[in-house]
């Protein structure tokens, strides 16, 4: 069983800048979302022992994982950084808004939209490559063990797609709101909405 979590909201999420492998800090709301995820997981686990949390090595995910670990009574030393969970590498687009991408790379976003699955962002990767990482990560997940994974929206799409063997078009239509946990178990995926009333 895997509980798949997305990091809390970041400053760049708010202003529409592509993060990729770069980082921006969690907003106040993002910290509150991570707290909500921690409380929600504690309730879902209902006393089941979890020894560690697996997280993308990017700062926004690691901070979220640390907050969740506090709620679950897991030592920070037991947060394991997993490079395969890192977000879609946005290459030369990282740190830019859509308007800035259009100004610096005219026509590139349209070209990508026409073949979003295979398009390789200059200096970055394609969704097809992200999907390969998702498959590789799922292959490492130990069976018969409860696992909490903190990741990002784009890699989350491909993890869920790989888990259920979805086609690229269906995968690309998925999203991962900050307050949602996905439970992957026995070939099925359940969407769990966490209470947002305390996030402001």
Number of C-alpha atoms within 10 A of each C-alpha: 18 20 22 24 29 29 29 29 24 19 16 18 16 9 9 13 19 21 21 20 17 15 17 16 16 23 16 14 16 22 21 22 29 28 23 25 29 23 18 20 21 17 12 12 13 8 9 10 12 16 15 20 26 21 31 25 21 22 17 25 27 22 20 27 31 22 21 25 25 14 17 21 13 18 13 16 10 14 22 16 19 17 14 19 26 24 22 23 25 21 18 16 23 19 20 17 16 14 12 13 19 15 11 13 13 12 12 15 16 11 11 15 11 10 12 18 18 14 19 18 20 14 11 17 16 19 24 16 18 24 24 14 21 23 19 15 15 16 11 8 13 11 11 7 11 18 19 24 24 29 28 27 18 23 24 28 24 27 26 23 21 20 19 14 13 14 11 18 11 10 22 16 8 14 13 19 14 21 23 21 24 19 19 19 13 9 9 12 17 11 13 15 14 17 14 14 9 10 15 8
